[in-house]
Structures are given as C-alpha cells and as structure tokens.
Amino acid sequence: MAGWGEAGEQSSGSEPGWDRRSRALFVALALAMLASLPLLVQPFYEVSDETNDASMYILSAQAFVRGEGYAYLGQPFIARPPGLSVMLAPLLAWRGLDFAALHILVSLWGIAGALLLFVWTRARVGPAVAAALALCLWLNPGYQHFSNQVMSDVPGAALVLAGLVAERWAARRPSARREACLGVLIGLATYLRTACVLLLPAILAARALANARGGGARISWTVFVRQRAALSSLACVLVMLPWSARNALVAPPPPSDQNFIYSYWTGIFHADAGDPRSPARPLAELAAIFPERARAVLTLLGSRLEGGGGAAEADEEATGRRSAAQRAQGPSWILGLWVVGCVAYLLVRVWRSSEILFFLLGLVLVTYFGFRVRLGLSMYVIGLAAWAETHVALAARTFGAARARAAVTVALLALTVLDFRTQANPELEQEFERARAQAQAFAEQLPADARLGARVGWHYALLLDRPVWSLRFAIDRSPKRNVAAMEGVIDKYDLNTVLIGPSKIESFYLPYLTTRYGEGVRGGDGWIFRVRP
C-alpha cells in the first residue's frame, strides 16, 4: 500500500518523534488533570432539560444491572446507542446511584480527550502549543460542565480525537490490518456517540481529494478503493450492523410516547420526530431555521461553549425566541466566524479529514431537529486546534516558528486563566436539592401499588427509583395539544397515579386533573392525583 500521511497527505511516513520534552509534558498534563478532579467534579446531579438523556442513560444502565438488557420502562431502547449505559452499568452495580462517581467516570473521559488533543496536535503545532491547547480545553467552563453530566458528549469528543489519531497511525505504515483497526474503532465509537460515524466520510473524502491532487504519487481509483476505502468502510459497517439489526428486530411500534424522538433518523428527516410514518421534513423548514441555527453554531464557537442558544432552542416547547443570555453574547458569533475562517484556511491548504469533519458536523447541527451547545463540542475542539495551527503558521512567516509558537502558547494559557473557575453553578446544586426534596415528599405520600405518570418521567424515575411514564409526548402529538390525550397513556400502561411538580410548565396540567379527578393530595410543593382505582 502506498505511503500516505494524515488524511491522505502524501507522506514519507515519518512524524516528529516523542522526545523527552513531549513525554514529560504528556505525563505532567495527565497528573495535573487527575489532581484537579477533586476541585472540578461535582457530587450533585443536574436536574434540567439539558440532562433528560442522562437520566435515560442511567435508567437503561440500571436495566442492564437487573438483567433486562438495554431497555427503558420495560421496552427495548432504540433511540440512543447503548455504549454509555453499558459503561455505566458496572459502576452502578458497584456504587449505586453515586453521582460523584458517575461524574468522575465522565471526567476521566474528559481527561482522555484533552490528552488526545495533545497527542493529535503535537506534530502540527509543537509540544508547547499542544500542551496549552490541552489545558485550555480541560479547564474550559463548558467542557467542565459537560464533564459533570452523565451524557455521551465528552466521551464522544474523546473518541473523535481517538479516531483522528488512529487515522494518522493507519497512514504512517499503511496495511490491511491498520485499515481494519481504523474502521473497527469508528464503528465501536458509534455505539457511544452516533455522530462519530462522520469520521468515516471525512477520512475517505480527504483521502480521495489527496489522491486527485497527488501528481506523480496518484494511484488508480480502483487501487484507491481497494486499499484506501473499502476495508475501513467494510470494517466500520460490520461493527455497526448488529446494533442496526437489533433495532430492526425489536423496535416498538410507532409513534414514540415515552421520548421526543423515535430514532435519530426520524428526528432529522421526518416532520414528527417521534413517528417514522410521518411525512418527510420539508426542505423549506430546514431553510427557515438555517440563519438562526448557523448563528447559534458560530456563537457557541466564539463564546467557548458558553453560548449558542442551547437552553432556549433545545427545549422542545421553545418558541424560538432567544434568551437574554443569548442576546448578551453580542460579538461572540463574530469570534465564531474567526474560528470558522481558520478551519477554512487549513481546509483549502491541506484538505485534511479534521477540517472536513468540522464542516460535516456543522451541516448536521444546522439541520438537526434540536439544538444544544453540547452538540457542538467536537466542532469546538477541532476549531480550537485549527485556530492555534493557523496563527502559528501565519505568525511564523513574520516572526519565525519559535516566536510564533511561543506567542500562541501564551495566548492559549491566558485564555485558560481567564476561563478557569472551580466553583460549580450554585443554581444547579440548589435545583438538585429542590428536586430531591420534592421526590422525597412524593415518595412519602405514594401508596405501594402506585403506577406513576408525570409530564416527563425521566428525572422523577431516577430520583424516586421506580418507573415513571411520560404523558407530554402523547399530548404534544394530539390536535391542539389536548391535555386529555394523557388518558391514552394512562390506560396503555395501567397507570393509576399522576405526579405534578411545582414548576409552571407542569402546573399547566392542573386544571384538567382537578376538574376530572378532584383536588388531589399535596406532596411537598407538588400534587398527587389518583386517576384510576
């Protein structure tokens, strides 16, 4: 097989070796990050719309522990890949619902991602800049926030970086074995984070473009497909196939009444995210959201993961209005354009897989059925690295490579110091304590035979340690969002009790419930309604 460098660049197969300085920096970074865990890991759980999926991951992991397989509320779970729940299951079996332990696990993935960023960028920008990049990522407030959520975003970003490192490893001494390993790694990564599959088309596109521009090193396209595309693609598809086959065999009948989406495919391409039988999503709808969504992506890049409209736009009931916090971001989207410009500059110069992947991820985000800042984490990491590499390259033309790297290192360290903070968000901690107290108040009033429903059951099920079915999705799907549509869910799952918490959005159901079932019983600041004998 011909020698190809990272992302298809013609290469002699050589790469700057791991000298003593690079090894020392890597070890120092690893030790410093591990030592910082007691300061950065939060022992409480974030009970918010941002972590609905986290509760579902934990509940599905508990199903693994009970021997029920990958299931949620007794049904096979198909909406999310099983990797995170599989990873959580041993920890839950050992420690129970220990939120600090769960956050340590995700934070260890965060450390792995920061160290992989050092490994990946070291040859591009030098050890000092790469170390500053790793620190800048690890101590970024948004990255730390996501590292304290039991979600797949941080592990997924780490696996994206692992895939980029593996791509370079496979290209250094090309062989069938290395190509197969690359494909297997990408396939396995999709079991934790589905978006990792975009690594494969990004790598293949970069290789194809490099071959098209390869001059004397160009190989025939038949040989290219056989040596540089087929094996890695086949390995990836074969690894992904069991999950797809399993879902096809056990998928519950649509529409989904316990989740916002039926599957990722349905969420992206169908008008009703919970029903694959619904019409295709109109192209006009995608075009209409593009300007606001593009600005949100630019804002999350420019505000370093602290903006972009996640909270308001991600809520399935959002009106599309930007929050005051978003409006206060001001010029963040302009800074985001700066990052995108750096990625585009490198893409035009080199056509590497990382920059192609950046724009593929962006294309998904501007068309996705919902938007959250955390979904742009991998884009941010690639963009941060591109920003550093671009400025090293441009400054080196005037000041020389050594001074350019020193200046970019200082800039990144200054940004790290500016961003760094150890205190968790006190509002999130207070909300957790309120939610836990409310769950305890409900538990004290519930009879042993209660089968529970709530507006959304995910967090309630976790804090009560018992099944709680969701009512809102059937209501949302009904004409004019008729609250009476909850009766279908109540009958379908033999529910006899409905919980209404103190939030304004839950109290929307109170008029219907009190009219039909009486005043109910107070449980803390919420209400308990007996809806069936």
C-alpha positions in Angstrom: 0.0 0.0 0.0 1.3 3.5 -0.9 2.5 5.7 1.9 0.0 8.4 2.9 0.1 10.8 5.7 -2.7 12.1 7.9 -6.0 12.5 6.0 -4.5 11.5 2.7 -1.5 13.8 2.6 1.4 12.3 0.6 4.0 11.4 3.2 7.2 9.6 3.8 5.6 8.0 6.8 7.7 9.9 9.2 6.5 12.1 12.1 8.3 14.1 14.7 9.2 11.6 17.4 8.2 11.6 21.1 11.3 13.3 22.5 11.9 13.6 26.3 10.1 17.0 26.4 7.0 15.7 24.8 6.8 12.7 27.1 7.4 14.9 30.1 4.6 17.3 29.1 2.2 14.5 28.5 2.9 13.0 31.9 2.7 16.4 33.6 -0.6 17.1 31.9 -2.1 13.7 32.9 -1.0 14.1 36.5 -2.2 17.7 36.8 -5.6 16.9 35.3 -6.1 13.9 37.6 -5.0 16.0 40.6 -7.6 18.6 39.7 -10.6 16.2 39.8 -11.4 16.9 43.5 -11.8 20.6 42.6 -13.8 20.1 39.5 -16.0 17.1 39.9 -19.5 18.0 41.3 -21.2 15.5 43.7 -24.7 16.5 42.7 -26.9 15.8 39.7 -28.0 18.4 37.2 -31.8 18.2 37.1 -32.6 20.2 34.0 -33.8 19.9 30.4 -30.2 19.6 29.4 -29.8 16.2 31.2 -33.0 14.4 30.3 -31.0 12.0 28.3 -28.6 11.5 31.2 -31.5 10.1 33.3 -32.5 7.8 30.5 -28.9 6.5 30.1 -28.7 5.8 33.9 -32.1 4.1 33.9 -31.2 1.9 31.0 -27.9 1.0 32.7 -29.9 0.0 35.7 -31.9 -2.2 33.4 -28.7 -3.9 32.4 -27.8 -4.4 36.1 -31.2 -6.1 36.6 -30.6 -8.4 33.7 -33.3 -6.8 31.5 -31.0 -5.9 28.6 -30.9 -2.4 27.0 -34.4 -1.3 27.9 -36.3 1.7 29.2 -39.5 1.2 31.1 -39.5 -2.5 30.1 -39.3 -1.8 26.4 -36.2 -2.2 24.2 -34.5 1.2 23.9 -33.6 2.2 20.3 -33.4 6.0 20.4 -29.8 6.1 21.8 -26.9 3.8 21.2 -26.1 1.5 24.2 -22.4 2.3 24.8 -22.8 4.8 27.6 -25.3 2.6 29.5 -23.0 -0.4 29.1 -20.2 1.6 30.6 -22.3 2.9 33.5 -23.7 -0.5 34.4 -20.7 -1.9 36.3 -20.3 1.4 38.2 -23.9 1.4 39.2 -23.7 -2.2 40.3 -20.7 -1.4 42.5 -21.6 2.1 43.8 -25.3 2.5 43.2 -26.6 6.0 42.3 -23.4 7.8 43.3 -23.4 11.0 41.3 -19.8 11.9 42.2 -18.6 8.5 40.9 -20.6 8.9 37.7 -19.2 12.3 37.1 -15.6 11.1 37.8 -16.2 8.5 35.1 -17.2 11.1 32.6 -14.5 13.4 33.7 -11.9 10.7 33.1 -13.1 10.6 29.5 -12.7 14.4 29.6 -9.1 14.0 30.6 -8.6 11.4 27.9 -10.0 13.8 25.3 -7.7 16.6 26.5 -4.6 14.3 26.3 -5.6 13.0 22.9 -5.8 16.6 21.8 -2.2 17.0 22.9 -1.2 13.8 21.0 -3.1 14.8 17.9 -1.9 18.4 17.7 1.7 17.9 18.9 3.1 17.2 15.4 1.1 20.2 13.9 1.9 23.0 16.3 4.7 21.7 18.6 4.6 20.3 22.1 4.2 23.6 24.0 1.2 24.8 22.0 -0.3 21.3 22.1 0.0 21.3 25.9 -1.5 24.7 26.1 -4.4 23.5 23.9 -5.0 20.5 26.2 -5.1 22.7 29.3 -7.3 25.3 27.6 -9.8 22.5 26.7 -9.7 20.8 30.1 -10.3 24.0 32.1 -12.8 25.4 29.7 -16.0 26.0 31.8 -18.3 24.5 29.2 -16.1 21.4 28.9 -16.1 21.0 32.7 -19.9 21.5 32.7 -20.3 18.7 30.2 -17.8 16.5 32.1 -20.2 16.7 35.1 -23.2 15.4 33.1 -23.8 11.7 32.6 -24.0 12.2 28.8 -22.1 10.9 25.8 -20.9 14.3 24.5 -17.5 14.3 26.3 -16.7 10.6 25.6 -17.9 11.2 22.0 -15.5 14.1 21.6 -12.7 12.0 23.0 -13.5 9.2 20.5 -13.5 11.7 17.6 -9.9 12.7 18.6 -9.0 9.0 19.0 -10.3 8.4 15.5 -8.1 11.2 14.1 -5.1 9.9 16.0 -5.8 6.4 14.7 -6.2 7.7 11.1 -2.6 9.1 11.3 -1.4 5.8 12.8 -3.0 3.9 10.0 -1.4 6.2 7.4 2.1 6.0 8.9 2.7 2.5 7.8 -0.4 1.5 5.6 -1.5 -2.1 5.9 -4.8 -4.0 5.7 -4.6 -4.6 9.5 -4.3 -0.9 10.3 -7.1 0.0 7.9 -9.3 -2.7 9.5 -8.5 -1.4 13.0 -9.4 2.2 11.9 -12.8 1.0 10.7 -13.4 -1.0 13.8 -12.6 1.9 16.0 -15.0 4.2 14.2 -17.7 1.5 14.3 -17.3 1.0 18.0 -17.3 4.7 18.6 -20.8 4.9 17.1 -22.1 2.7 19.9 -21.2 5.6 22.3 -21.9 8.6 20.1 -23.7 8.1 16.7 -22.1 11.3 15.2 -18.7 9.6 15.3 -19.7 7.8 12.1 -19.0 11.1 10.3 -15.3 10.3 10.8 -15.5 7.8 8.0 -16.8 10.0 5.2 -14.4 12.8 6.4 -11.4 10.5 6.2 -12.5 9.0 2.8 -13.1 12.4 1.3 -9.7 13.7 2.5 -8.0 10.7 1.0 -9.9 11.0 -2.3 -9.0 14.7 -2.6 -5.4 14.0 -1.8 -5.3 11.3 -4.5 -6.9 13.5 -7.0 -4.2 16.2 -6.4 -1.4 13.7 -5.9 0.5 14.4 -9.0 3.1 11.7 -9.5 2.0 9.8 -6.4 -1.5 9.4 -7.7 -2.8 5.8 -7.8 -5.6 4.4 -9.9 -9.1 4.8 -8.4 -9.5 1.0 -8.5 -6.5 0.6 -6.3 -7.6 3.6 -4.2 -10.9 2.0 -3.4 -9.3 -1.4 -2.7 -6.5 -0.1 -0.5 -7.8 3.2 0.9 -11.6 3.0 1.2 -13.1 -0.5 1.1 -11.5 -2.2 4.1 -12.0 0.5 6.6 -15.6 1.1 5.4 -16.4 -2.6 5.5 -15.0 -3.0 9.0 -17.0 0.0 10.2 -20.2 -1.2 8.7 -19.8 -4.7 10.0 -19.2 -3.4 13.6 -22.3 -1.2 13.3 -24.5 -3.8 11.8 -25.5 -5.7 15.0 -27.0 -2.6 16.5 -29.0 -1.8 13.4 -30.2 -5.3 13.1 -31.2 -5.5 16.7 -33.2 -2.3 16.4 -35.0 -3.5 13.3 -36.0 -6.7 15.1 -37.1 -5.3 18.5 -38.3 -1.7 17.7 -41.6 -0.9 19.4 -44.5 0.2 17.2 -44.5 3.9 16.5 -45.2 6.6 17.5 -43.0 7.0 20.5 -44.9 8.1 23.6 -42.0 8.0 26.0 -39.4 10.0 24.2 -39.3 13.1 22.0 -37.7 11.1 19.1 -38.3 7.6 17.8 -34.8 7.4 16.3 -32.2 9.9 15.1 -33.2 9.2 11.5 -36.8 10.0 12.3 -35.9 13.1 14.3 -33.8 14.6 11.5 -35.8 13.6 8.4 -39.5 13.4 9.5 -42.0 16.1 10.3 -42.9 14.2 13.6 -39.6 13.3 15.3 -41.5 10.6 17.2 -43.2 8.9 14.3 -41.3 7.4 11.3 -44.6 7.1 9.5 -45.0 10.9 9.4 -44.2 12.9 6.2 -40.7 13.9 5.3 -39.4 17.0 6.9 -40.0 19.9 4.4 -36.9 21.4 2.9 -38.5 24.8 3.5 -38.4 24.1 7.2 -34.7 23.3 7.1 -34.1 26.5 5.1 -36.1 28.6 7.5 -34.0 27.6 10.5 -30.7 27.8 8.8 -29.9 31.5 9.6 -30.7 31.3 13.3 -29.1 27.9 13.7 -25.9 29.0 11.9 -25.6 32.0 14.2 -26.1 29.7 17.2 -23.2 27.5 16.0 -21.0 30.5 15.5 -21.9 31.8 18.9 -21.0 28.6 20.7 -17.6 28.6 18.9 -17.0 32.2 19.7 -18.2 32.1 23.3 -16.1 29.0 24.0 -19.1 26.6 24.7 -20.9 29.0 26.9 -23.4 30.4 24.3 -25.2 29.4 21.2 -28.8 29.2 22.3 -28.8 25.7 23.7 -31.2 26.2 26.6 -33.9 28.1 24.8 -33.8 26.5 21.4 -33.2 23.0 22.7 -36.4 22.9 24.7 -38.9 21.0 22.6 -41.6 23.6 23.6 -39.4 26.6 22.9 -40.9 29.4 20.9 -37.7 30.2 19.0 -37.1 33.4 20.9 -33.5 33.9 22.1 -33.0 34.3 25.8 -31.5 37.4 27.4 -28.3 35.5 27.9 -28.0 34.7 24.2 -28.7 38.4 23.3 -26.0 39.4 25.7 -23.4 37.3 23.8 -23.0 40.2 21.5 -20.0 39.7 19.2 -19.5 36.0 20.1 -20.7 35.0 16.7 -18.1 37.2 15.1 -15.4 35.4 17.1 -17.0 32.2 15.9 -16.5 33.4 12.3 -12.9 33.8 13.1 -12.6 30.2 14.2 -14.5 29.0 11.1 -12.2 31.1 9.0 -9.2 29.4 10.5 -10.7 26.0 9.7 -11.5 27.0 6.2 -7.9 28.3 5.7 -6.5 25.0 6.7 -9.0 23.1 4.6 -8.1 24.9 1.5 -4.4 24.5 2.1 -4.4 20.8 3.1 -7.8 19.2 2.7 -7.5 17.1 5.8 -10.1 15.0 7.4 -10.4 17.0 10.6 -11.4 20.2 8.8 -13.8 18.2 6.6 -15.3 16.7 9.7 -15.7 20.1 11.2 -18.0 21.2 8.4 -19.8 17.9 8.3 -20.7 18.3 12.0 -21.7 21.9 11.3 -24.1 20.7 8.5 -25.7 18.3 10.9 -26.1 21.0 13.6 -27.8 23.5 11.2 -30.4 20.9 10.1 -30.8 18.9 13.4 -34.3 18.7 15.0 -33.0 20.3 18.2 -30.0 22.4 19.2 -27.9 22.3 22.3 -24.5 23.8 22.9 -23.0 20.4 23.9 -23.8 19.0 20.5 -21.0 21.3 19.1 -18.3 20.1 21.4 -16.4 18.2 18.8 -16.6 21.2 16.4 -15.2 23.4 19.2 -12.3 21.1 19.8 -11.3 20.9 16.1 -11.9 24.7 15.8 -9.7 25.5 18.8 -6.9 23.4 17.3 -7.3 25.0 13.9 -7.2 28.4 15.5 -3.9 27.6 17.1 -2.4 26.0 14.0 -3.4 28.8 11.7 -1.9 31.5 13.9 1.3 29.6 14.4 1.6 29.3 10.6 0.7 32.9 9.9 2.9 34.4 12.6 5.8 32.2 11.7 6.1 33.9 8.3 7.0 37.2 10.1 8.5 36.3 13.4 9.8 32.8 12.9 8.4 29.4 14.1 9.8 29.6 17.6 8.4 33.0 18.4 5.1 32.2 16.7 4.6 29.1 18.9 5.6 31.0 22.0 3.1 33.7 21.3 0.2 31.3 20.6 1.2 29.3 23.7 1.0 32.5 25.8 -2.4 33.4 24.2 -3.9 30.0 25.0 -2.6 30.0 28.6 -4.0 33.5 29.1 -7.4 32.2 27.8 -7.1 29.3 30.2 -6.6 31.5 33.2 -9.4 33.8 32.0 -11.8 30.9 31.8 -10.8 28.9 34.8 -13.1 28.6 37.7 -13.6 25.8 40.3 -17.0 26.5 41.7 -19.9 24.7 40.3 -23.1 26.5 39.4 -24.9 27.1 42.7 -28.2 27.3 40.9 -27.8 23.8 39.6 -27.0 22.5 43.0 -30.0 24.3 44.6 -32.2 22.9 41.9 -30.9 19.4 42.6 -31.7 19.8 46.3 -35.2 21.0 45.5 -35.8 18.2 43.1 -34.5 15.6 45.6 -36.7 17.1 48.4 -39.7 17.1 46.1 -39.1 13.4 45.1 -38.8 12.5 48.8 -42.1 14.3 49.6 -43.8 12.4 46.8 -42.4 9.1 48.0 -43.8 9.6 51.5 -47.3 10.0 50.1 -47.3 7.3 47.4 -49.1 4.0 48.1 -47.2 0.8 47.4 -49.4 0.0 44.3 -48.9 3.3 42.6 -48.0 3.2 38.9 -46.8 6.6 38.1 -47.1 9.1 35.3 -45.7 12.7 35.1 -45.3 15.3 32.5 -41.9 13.9 31.8 -40.9 10.9 33.9 -37.1 10.7 33.3 -35.8 12.7 36.3 -38.7 11.6 38.6 -37.9 7.9 37.8 -34.3 8.4 38.7 -34.9 10.2 42.0 -37.8 8.0 43.1 -36.1 4.8 42.0 -39.2 3.5 40.4 -40.8 3.6 36.9 -42.5 6.9 35.9 -44.1 7.1 32.5 -44.2 10.4 30.5 -47.5 12.0 29.5 -46.4 15.0 27.5 -45.4 13.3 24.2 -48.9 11.9 23.6 -50.3 15.3 24.5 -47.9 17.1 22.1 -48.9 14.8 19.3 -52.6 15.3 19.8 -54.7 18.0 18.0 -54.2 21.4 19.7 -52.1 19.7 22.4 -55.2 18.4 24.2 -54.3 17.5 27.8 -56.9 14.8 27.7 -54.6 12.8 25.5 -52.8 11.7 28.6 -55.7 9.3 29.2 -54.4 7.1 26.4 -51.0 6.7 28.0 -52.6 6.1 31.4 -54.7 3.3 30.0 -51.9 1.8 27.8 -49.5 1.4 30.8 -52.2 0.8 33.5 -51.1 3.9 35.4 -53.2 4.9 38.4 -51.3 8.0 39.8 -50.1 11.2 38.2 -47.4 13.5 39.7 -47.4 17.2 39.1 -44.4 19.1 40.3 -44.2 22.8 41.3 -42.8 24.1 38.0 -45.0 26.3 35.9 -44.8 24.1 32.9 -46.1 21.1 34.9 -48.9 23.2 36.5 -50.3 23.5 33.0 -51.9 20.1 33.6 -53.6 21.0 36.9 -56.9 22.5 35.6 -57.6 19.3 33.7 -56.7 17.0 36.5 -58.5 18.9 39.2 -61.6 19.1 37.1 -61.7 15.4 36.3 -60.1 13.9 39.4 -60.6 16.4 42.3 -58.1 18.4 44.2 -55.5 15.7 44.7 -53.1 15.3 47.6 -50.3 17.7 48.3 -46.8 16.2 48.2 -44.3 18.9 49.2 -44.8 21.7 46.7 -46.4 19.4 44.2 -49.6 17.4 43.8 -50.5 13.7 43.6 -53.6 12.7 41.7 -55.2 9.2 41.9 -56.6 8.8 38.4 -57.6 5.1 38.5 -58.8 2.9 41.3 
